[in-house]
Amino acid sequence: MKDYNERIARLRLRKLAQTQEKIRVEGALDEDDYGRIVPPPGVWHILPNNPDGSFYGYDAWADNFCDLMSVHPVYIDPDDAFAGRWMYFMSKMRPNKWNPDYPYDHLKENISRYDIICGIGDDAHFAPDYEMGVRLGWGGLVERIEHWKKVNTTPEQQHFYALHLRVIRAVQGWIQRHVDEARRLAATCGDPEKKALLTELADMNERIISDAPATLREACQWIIWFHLASRTYNRDGAGGQIDSLLRPFYEQDKANGILDDETAVYYLACLFFPACHATSRYTGSWEGPMHRAATRPRTSRSSSSKRRTRSIPRSTSPYASTTGSIRSCSENRWNTW
């Protein structure tokens, strides 16, 4: 029996509680809530490559990210259609953001004079190509990098491609650990329904470790993994036109008889919890059955899902409302089965 509304409601309540936990542990943060949750203490610390205690450069960023992926806590929630949560902010964990070997002292006088909020050393908002990601999958991205690695053969280029491959394989290893944990939980679960859900979660994630997503659920999970990894790496940025990106998967699944609209709403709601910034652009382009199945006339499946995740605080600032409607993120408890 489907209990999607109850699951979404529980996810929302957990999100509210975990945002309060984040404020309690980290203090008020005058920024978006993102979807990151508080990690368990002592699991990972940065690997400095400079006497100032920070890390700089391609190699150090790859070393730190891959090391983190190898120990990043696994996160599976009984109410969630998807696995994984973001916990670490690598760019904010550095004690110094600009390599002192490259001073900019000649700029500091004017920076101070004109009260410029200097962006030197800061990370930035990028616009990753999610369409390419869901079309190729992790395995396809690896193949593309390996292809161009054969074409561009200078030592610098070879090193550049090798680091990209390391990073992708670290993400794949992170996903594999979720697969292993879901199978472990399924093996010890006495509830047949929950056991089946855990097995489905493991099977889906195992497929998309290398294969491109083939269903709406797989596409949403792939987007979540990329979003979590890229946010961890350098805070990343906004996603894209999420309704247009996912619409072909929705229509294909409907035509194949493997998806109904209530399940689509559930998947999208679960997507919005951890990947709020990856889903920030919505144009209302899903029509026809998507409109009819929404909770209000003439609204899309995507906006219906977002209404069901309402009242989640978007910011951890002390001035932020905790009752506003948002783009949203959600966080869930540790392995509760």
GUTIDREN-321342 format. One record per residue (C-alpha): residue in three letters; x, y, z; residue number from 1. Coordinates in Angstrom, 3 decimals, padded with zeros to 6 digits. Example, Ala and Ser with C-alpha at 12.3 -4.5 7.8 and 13.67 -1.06 7.14 Angstrom:
residues 2
DRENFI   type         px         py         pz   seq
DRENFI    ALA    012.300   -004.500    007.800     1
DRENFI    SER    013.670   -001.060    007.140     2
This chain:
residues 337
DRENFI   type         px         py         pz   seq
DRENFI    MET    000.000    000.000    000.000     1
DRENFI    LYS    001.289    003.436   -000.929     2
DRENFI    ASP    001.784    005.837    001.955     3
DRENFI    TYR    003.691    008.534    000.092     4
DRENFI    ASN    002.085    011.509    001.835     5
DRENFI    GLU    002.947    010.089    005.229     6
DRENFI    ARG    006.534    009.423    004.152     7
DRENFI    ILE    006.958    012.956    002.799     8
DRENFI    ALA    005.495    014.398    005.996     9
DRENFI    ARG    007.982    012.443    008.092    10
DRENFI    LEU    010.869    013.546    005.868    11
DRENFI    ARG    009.790    017.151    006.319    12
DRENFI    LEU    009.689    016.848    010.103    13
DRENFI    ARG    013.120    015.250    010.159    14
DRENFI    LYS    014.439    018.048    007.997    15
DRENFI    LEU    013.132    020.656    010.426    16
DRENFI    ALA    014.706    018.812    013.356    17
DRENFI    GLN    018.042    018.394    011.610    18
DRENFI    THR    018.209    022.049    010.648    19
DRENFI    GLN    017.808    022.873    014.318    20
DRENFI    GLU    020.572    020.369    015.078    21
DRENFI    LYS    022.806    022.133    012.554    22
DRENFI    ILE    022.186    025.483    014.245    23
DRENFI    ARG    022.853    023.963    017.668    24
DRENFI    VAL    026.174    022.444    016.572    25
DRENFI    GLU    027.445    025.078    014.130    26
DRENFI    GLY    025.680    028.246    015.211    27
DRENFI    ALA    023.524    030.487    013.059    28
DRENFI    LEU    024.626    030.479    009.419    29
DRENFI    ASP    023.498    033.426    007.339    30
DRENFI    GLU    023.125    031.459    004.132    31
DRENFI    ASP    020.947    028.916    002.385    32
DRENFI    ASP    020.296    025.671    004.223    33
DRENFI    TYR    021.425    023.698    001.134    34
DRENFI    GLY    020.507    020.212    002.351    35
DRENFI    ARG    023.746    019.496    004.177    36
DRENFI    ILE    023.448    017.767    007.540    37
DRENFI    VAL    025.704    017.564    010.581    38
DRENFI    PRO    028.260    014.753    010.201    39
DRENFI    PRO    029.235    012.492    013.076    40
DRENFI    PRO    032.291    013.875    014.891    41
DRENFI    GLY    035.815    012.849    014.030    42
DRENFI    VAL    035.157    010.999    010.777    43
DRENFI    TRP    037.210    013.196    008.455    44
DRENFI    HIS    039.647    016.120    008.561    45
DRENFI    ILE    041.324    017.957    005.713    46
DRENFI    LEU    044.736    016.903    004.399    47
DRENFI    PRO    046.878    020.063    004.299    48
DRENFI    ASN    049.620    020.490    001.701    49
DRENFI    ASN    050.841    023.894    002.886    50
DRENFI    PRO    052.499    025.101    006.117    51
DRENFI    ASP    049.517    027.385    006.728    52
DRENFI    GLY    047.372    024.286    007.352    53
DRENFI    SER    045.289    024.584    004.203    54
DRENFI    PHE    045.374    022.820    000.826    55
DRENFI    TYR    045.716    024.214   -002.694    56
DRENFI    GLY    045.943    022.987   -006.265    57
DRENFI    TYR    044.508    020.209   -008.419    58
DRENFI    ASP    046.319    017.409   -006.628    59
DRENFI    ALA    045.422    018.518   -003.118    60
DRENFI    TRP    041.770    019.044   -003.995    61
DRENFI    ALA    041.592    015.597   -005.581    62
DRENFI    ASP    043.476    014.015   -002.657    63
DRENFI    ASN    041.137    015.585   -000.107    64
DRENFI    PHE    037.958    014.783   -002.012    65
DRENFI    CYS    038.895    011.162   -002.710    66
DRENFI    ASP    039.988    010.647    000.880    67
DRENFI    LEU    036.672    012.051    002.102    68
DRENFI    MET    034.657    009.879   -000.293    69
DRENFI    SER    036.384    006.776    001.059    70
DRENFI    VAL    035.078    007.434    004.591    71
DRENFI    HIS    032.018    009.624    004.051    72
DRENFI    PRO    029.151    008.242    006.167    73
DRENFI    VAL    026.516    006.194    004.369    74
DRENFI    TYR    022.991    007.550    004.630    75
DRENFI    ILE    019.819    005.537    004.053    76
DRENFI    ASP    016.373    006.520    005.290    77
DRENFI    PRO    013.291    004.266    005.413    78
DRENFI    ASP    010.982    006.965    004.068    79
DRENFI    ASP    013.209    008.140    001.218    80
DRENFI    ALA    013.157    006.888   -002.362    81
DRENFI    PHE    016.855    007.737   -002.659    82
DRENFI    ALA    020.147    007.244   -000.841    83
DRENFI    GLY    022.817    009.700    000.254    84
DRENFI    ARG    023.229    013.011    002.056    85
DRENFI    TRP    025.777    015.798    001.926    86
DRENFI    MET    027.676    016.441    005.181    87
DRENFI    TYR    030.996    018.188    004.495    88
DRENFI    PHE    031.839    021.589    003.010    89
DRENFI    MET    035.455    021.128    001.867    90
DRENFI    SER    035.919    024.725    000.781    91
DRENFI    LYS    034.829    026.003    004.201    92
DRENFI    MET    036.987    023.569    006.129    93
DRENFI    ARG    040.223    025.230    004.991    94
DRENFI    PRO    041.741    027.683    007.496    95
DRENFI    ASN    043.000    029.834    004.614    96
DRENFI    LYS    041.406    030.099    001.190    97
DRENFI    TRP    044.211    031.688   -000.868    98
DRENFI    ASN    047.637    030.182   -001.436    99
DRENFI    PRO    050.166    032.515    000.238   100
DRENFI    ASP    052.711    031.564   -002.430   101
DRENFI    TYR    050.731    033.825   -004.794   102
DRENFI    PRO    050.323    037.106   -002.869   103
DRENFI    TYR    048.059    039.914   -004.024   104
DRENFI    ASP    049.362    042.600   -001.707   105
DRENFI    HIS    049.376    045.128   -004.554   106
DRENFI    LEU    045.548    044.924   -004.647   107
DRENFI    LYS    044.824    045.139   -000.942   108
DRENFI    GLU    045.062    048.926   -000.630   109
DRENFI    ASN    042.297    049.512   -003.170   110
DRENFI    ILE    040.249    046.597   -001.820   111
DRENFI    SER    040.258    048.334    001.541   112
DRENFI    ARG    039.810    051.840    000.136   113
DRENFI    TYR    036.694    050.968   -001.847   114
DRENFI    ASP    035.360    048.487    000.712   115
DRENFI    ILE    035.326    045.727   -001.890   116
DRENFI    ILE    034.031    042.311   -000.871   117
DRENFI    CYS    036.926    040.468   -002.435   118
DRENFI    GLY    036.276    037.144   -004.132   119
DRENFI    ILE    039.907    036.100   -004.411   120
DRENFI    GLY    040.154    032.499   -003.264   121
DRENFI    ASP    036.408    032.016   -002.953   122
DRENFI    ASP    034.553    029.189   -004.590   123
DRENFI    ALA    031.835    030.040   -007.064   124
DRENFI    HIS    028.455    029.049   -008.395   125
DRENFI    PHE    028.783    026.939   -011.517   126
DRENFI    ALA    026.085    025.572   -013.833   127
DRENFI    PRO    026.862    021.874   -014.324   128
DRENFI    ASP    025.443    020.168   -017.394   129
DRENFI    TYR    022.983    017.749   -015.841   130
DRENFI    GLU    021.630    016.817   -019.263   131
DRENFI    MET    025.028    015.443   -020.255   132
DRENFI    GLY    025.286    013.696   -016.904   133
DRENFI    VAL    022.021    011.795   -017.132   134
DRENFI    ARG    022.682    011.017   -020.794   135
DRENFI    LEU    026.144    009.538   -020.216   136
DRENFI    GLY    026.089    008.382   -016.599   137
DRENFI    TRP    029.262    007.943   -014.559   138
DRENFI    GLY    030.551    005.233   -016.870   139
DRENFI    GLY    029.952    007.401   -019.918   140
DRENFI    LEU    031.796    010.305   -018.331   141
DRENFI    VAL    034.734    008.002   -017.626   142
DRENFI    GLU    034.725    006.848   -021.262   143
DRENFI    ARG    034.682    010.429   -022.512   144
DRENFI    ILE    037.618    011.407   -020.293   145
DRENFI    GLU    039.574    008.324   -021.332   146
DRENFI    HIS    038.917    009.135   -025.003   147
DRENFI    TRP    040.312    012.646   -024.735   148
DRENFI    LYS    043.153    011.416   -022.563   149
DRENFI    LYS    044.333    009.458   -025.617   150
DRENFI    VAL    044.023    012.534   -027.827   151
DRENFI    ASN    045.714    015.113   -025.572   152
DRENFI    THR    048.980    013.565   -024.494   153
DRENFI    THR    051.197    016.196   -022.891   154
DRENFI    PRO    052.246    015.340   -019.320   155
DRENFI    GLU    050.163    018.221   -017.965   156
DRENFI    GLN    047.075    017.078   -019.883   157
DRENFI    GLN    047.552    013.462   -018.815   158
DRENFI    HIS    047.766    014.509   -015.189   159
DRENFI    PHE    044.671    016.689   -015.545   160
DRENFI    TYR    042.609    013.805   -016.946   161
DRENFI    ALA    043.972    011.349   -014.377   162
DRENFI    LEU    042.728    013.541   -011.538   163
DRENFI    HIS    039.273    013.745   -013.103   164
DRENFI    LEU    039.142    009.958   -013.322   165
DRENFI    ARG    040.180    009.660   -009.676   166
DRENFI    VAL    037.373    011.966   -008.596   167
DRENFI    ILE    034.686    010.118   -010.579   168
DRENFI    ARG    035.846    006.735   -009.323   169
DRENFI    ALA    035.764    008.069   -005.776   170
DRENFI    VAL    032.111    009.028   -006.285   171
DRENFI    GLN    031.398    005.579   -007.718   172
DRENFI    GLY    033.003    004.027   -004.646   173
DRENFI    TRP    030.817    006.199   -002.406   174
DRENFI    ILE    027.709    004.962   -004.222   175
DRENFI    GLN    028.913    001.357   -003.970   176
DRENFI    ARG    029.174    001.670   -000.185   177
DRENFI    HIS    025.505    002.730   -000.117   178
DRENFI    VAL    024.631   -000.284   -002.235   179
DRENFI    ASP    026.496   -002.560    000.165   180
DRENFI    GLU    024.807   -001.008    003.196   181
DRENFI    ALA    021.326   -001.262    001.660   182
DRENFI    ARG    021.927   -004.946    000.931   183
DRENFI    ARG    023.217   -005.493    004.470   184
DRENFI    LEU    020.120   -003.852    005.928   185
DRENFI    ALA    017.849   -005.854    003.604   186
DRENFI    ALA    019.487   -009.104    004.687   187
DRENFI    THR    018.716   -008.413    008.354   188
DRENFI    CYS    015.293   -006.792    007.892   189
DRENFI    GLY    012.323   -008.782    009.157   190
DRENFI    ASP    009.693   -006.632    007.453   191
DRENFI    PRO    009.054   -007.995    003.918   192
DRENFI    GLU    007.912   -004.621    002.556   193
DRENFI    LYS    010.928   -002.737    003.915   194
DRENFI    LYS    013.212   -005.535    002.791   195
DRENFI    ALA    011.891   -005.163   -000.754   196
DRENFI    LEU    012.333   -001.377   -000.663   197
DRENFI    LEU    015.937   -001.740    000.494   198
DRENFI    THR    016.640   -004.261   -002.239   199
DRENFI    GLU    015.119   -001.949   -004.864   200
DRENFI    LEU    017.256    000.920   -003.578   201
DRENFI    ALA    020.395   -001.212   -003.782   202
DRENFI    ASP    019.586   -002.528   -007.256   203
DRENFI    MET    018.858    000.962   -008.611   204
DRENFI    ASN    022.054    002.462   -007.254   205
DRENFI    GLU    024.142   -000.471   -008.429   206
DRENFI    ARG    022.892    000.081   -011.980   207
DRENFI    ILE    023.763    003.773   -012.056   208
DRENFI    ILE    027.288    003.339   -010.691   209
DRENFI    SER    028.271    002.929   -014.344   210
DRENFI    ASP    025.146    002.904   -016.515   211
DRENFI    ALA    023.275    006.020   -017.541   212
DRENFI    PRO    019.918    006.365   -015.766   213
DRENFI    ALA    017.046    004.751   -017.644   214
DRENFI    THR    014.024    005.641   -015.473   215
DRENFI    LEU    012.710    008.690   -013.642   216
DRENFI    ARG    013.810    007.257   -010.312   217
DRENFI    GLU    017.300    006.498   -011.592   218
DRENFI    ALA    017.611    009.978   -013.131   219
DRENFI    CYS    016.624    011.623   -009.846   220
DRENFI    GLN    019.100    009.490   -007.912   221
DRENFI    TRP    021.888    010.288   -010.408   222
DRENFI    ILE    021.203    014.011   -010.043   223
DRENFI    ILE    021.313    013.647   -006.263   224
DRENFI    TRP    024.702    011.903   -006.349   225
DRENFI    PHE    026.232    014.531   -008.613   226
DRENFI    HIS    024.746    017.324   -006.557   227
DRENFI    LEU    026.003    015.892   -003.263   228
DRENFI    ALA    029.489    015.296   -004.648   229
DRENFI    SER    029.816    018.686   -006.318   230
DRENFI    ARG    028.481    020.538   -003.283   231
DRENFI    THR    030.982    018.699   -001.121   232
DRENFI    TYR    033.812    019.538   -003.522   233
DRENFI    ASN    033.397    023.274   -003.986   234
DRENFI    ARG    029.858    024.334   -003.077   235
DRENFI    ASP    028.883    024.092   -006.752   236
DRENFI    GLY    025.811    026.073   -007.806   237
DRENFI    ALA    022.386    025.926   -009.334   238
DRENFI    GLY    021.137    023.065   -011.433   239
DRENFI    GLY    019.008    023.524   -014.502   240
DRENFI    GLN    015.524    023.352   -015.938   241
DRENFI    ILE    014.613    020.324   -013.885   242
DRENFI    ASP    011.158    019.717   -015.354   243
DRENFI    SER    012.458    019.643   -018.935   244
DRENFI    LEU    015.379    017.457   -017.899   245
DRENFI    LEU    013.194    014.838   -016.220   246
DRENFI    ARG    010.140    014.985   -018.466   247
DRENFI    PRO    011.428    012.394   -021.012   248
DRENFI    PHE    012.017    009.897   -018.197   249
DRENFI    TYR    008.541    010.537   -016.797   250
DRENFI    GLU    006.852    010.118   -020.179   251
DRENFI    GLN    008.829    006.979   -020.983   252
DRENFI    ASP    008.016    005.383   -017.626   253
DRENFI    LYS    004.330    006.235   -018.023   254
DRENFI    ALA    004.264    004.747   -021.513   255
DRENFI    ASN    005.966    001.595   -020.235   256
DRENFI    GLY    003.418    001.246   -017.439   257
DRENFI    ILE    005.975    001.366   -014.626   258
DRENFI    LEU    005.047    004.753   -013.115   259
DRENFI    ASP    001.925    006.521   -011.883   260
DRENFI    ASP    001.615    010.170   -010.960   261
DRENFI    GLU    001.503    009.640   -007.195   262
DRENFI    THR    004.803    007.805   -007.384   263
DRENFI    ALA    006.242    010.566   -009.577   264
DRENFI    VAL    005.267    013.148   -006.947   265
DRENFI    TYR    006.941    011.052   -004.267   266
DRENFI    TYR    010.165    010.750   -006.272   267
DRENFI    LEU    010.278    014.486   -006.954   268
DRENFI    ALA    009.578    015.380   -003.332   269
DRENFI    CYS    012.428    013.102   -002.248   270
DRENFI    LEU    014.652    014.731   -004.883   271
DRENFI    PHE    013.909    018.240   -003.578   272
DRENFI    PHE    014.997    017.415   -000.029   273
DRENFI    PRO    018.735    016.761   -000.570   274
DRENFI    ALA    019.149    018.477   -003.943   275
DRENFI    CYS    017.317    021.753   -003.508   276
DRENFI    HIS    019.811    023.826   -005.520   277
DRENFI    ALA    019.987    021.253   -008.297   278
DRENFI    THR    016.250    021.698   -008.767   279
DRENFI    SER    015.967    025.445   -008.481   280
DRENFI    ARG    014.757    026.231   -011.980   281
DRENFI    TYR    011.253    025.117   -012.781   282
DRENFI    THR    009.221    026.356   -015.737   283
DRENFI    GLY    005.956    024.471   -015.354   284
DRENFI    SER    006.333    022.610   -018.643   285
DRENFI    TRP    004.822    019.269   -017.571   286
DRENFI    GLU    001.251    019.283   -018.844   287
DRENFI    GLY   -001.571    016.850   -019.519   288
DRENFI    PRO   -001.534    014.000   -016.983   289
DRENFI    MET    001.002    015.859   -014.878   290
DRENFI    HIS   -001.522    018.667   -014.375   291
DRENFI    ARG   -004.450    016.376   -013.713   292
DRENFI    ALA   -002.553    014.428   -011.075   293
DRENFI    ALA   -001.396    017.490   -009.150   294
DRENFI    THR   -003.042    018.460   -005.902   295
DRENFI    ARG   -004.397    021.639   -007.479   296
DRENFI    PRO   -005.878    022.126   -010.946   297
DRENFI    ARG   -003.490    023.387   -013.634   298
DRENFI    THR   -000.313    022.848   -011.649   299
DRENFI    SER    002.547    020.573   -012.519   300
DRENFI    ARG    003.826    017.450   -010.863   301
DRENFI    SER    007.012    019.290   -009.928   302
DRENFI    SER    005.238    022.163   -008.197   303
DRENFI    SER    002.904    019.703   -006.474   304
DRENFI    SER    005.939    017.962   -005.003   305
DRENFI    LYS    007.393    021.223   -003.801   306
DRENFI    ARG    004.149    022.142   -002.042   307
DRENFI    ARG    004.351    018.885   -000.145   308
DRENFI    THR    007.790    019.832    001.149   309
DRENFI    ARG    006.530    023.231    002.347   310
DRENFI    SER    007.511    024.934    005.585   311
DRENFI    ILE    011.144    023.844    005.601   312
DRENFI    PRO    013.587    026.605    006.536   313
DRENFI    ARG    015.691    027.654    003.582   314
DRENFI    SER    018.249    029.460    005.692   315
DRENFI    THR    019.957    028.761    008.978   316
DRENFI    SER    020.163    032.480    009.679   317
DRENFI    PRO    018.515    033.516    012.972   318
DRENFI    TYR    016.460    035.952    010.892   319
DRENFI    ALA    015.069    033.298    008.581   320
DRENFI    SER    011.456    032.243    008.765   321
DRENFI    THR    010.880    028.615    009.593   322
DRENFI    THR    007.476    028.551    007.965   323
DRENFI    GLY    008.082    029.878    004.473   324
DRENFI    SER    007.587    027.879    001.306   325
DRENFI    ILE    010.930    026.963   -000.256   326
DRENFI    ARG    012.829    025.157   -002.962   327
DRENFI    SER    013.754    022.784   -000.347   328
DRENFI    CYS    016.001    020.262    001.155   329
DRENFI    SER    015.470    017.496    003.616   330
DRENFI    GLU    017.540    015.416    005.865   331
DRENFI    ASN    016.867    012.142    007.474   332
DRENFI    ARG    018.046    010.002    010.314   333
DRENFI    TRP    020.857    007.503    010.116   334
DRENFI    ASN    020.126    003.931    009.100   335
DRENFI    THR    016.903    003.350    010.976   336
DRENFI    TRP    016.285   -000.227    009.871   337
